[in-house]
């Protein structure tokens, strides 16, 4: 039994944006070491992001946009989706039977709102695409 998100789907996995980043680097033929130099980061710190052990922050997303040309809002949305899906998966592994008042649901909603506030962006659906709205 799992928890459904707003689209009615139960996430099976949460994809960290570091996985997307390494795919992008490999497609462009850029090594982690060279890319770390380009964005002014220690290679070990970049590797932590790629391994999913560190987050994509606003500062890092800005650097990724400047070097790769991929909008920082997209990187932040990837990070947000990862955090939301991780929470939903964790909640799904501990879900109460249907029909019972689930206090975990309320705490997950609070956590999701907190994540949204920390990122400082809202993602709305317009014409089938994610459009960032800054506060």
Secondary structure, DSSP 8 states (H G I E B T S, - for coil): -----TTS---S----HHHHHHHHHHHHT--HHHHHHHTT--HHHHHHHHTTSS---HHHHHHHHHHH---HHHHHHHHHHHHHHHHHHHHHTT---TTS--HHHHHHHHHHHHHHHHHTEEEEEETTEEEEEE-
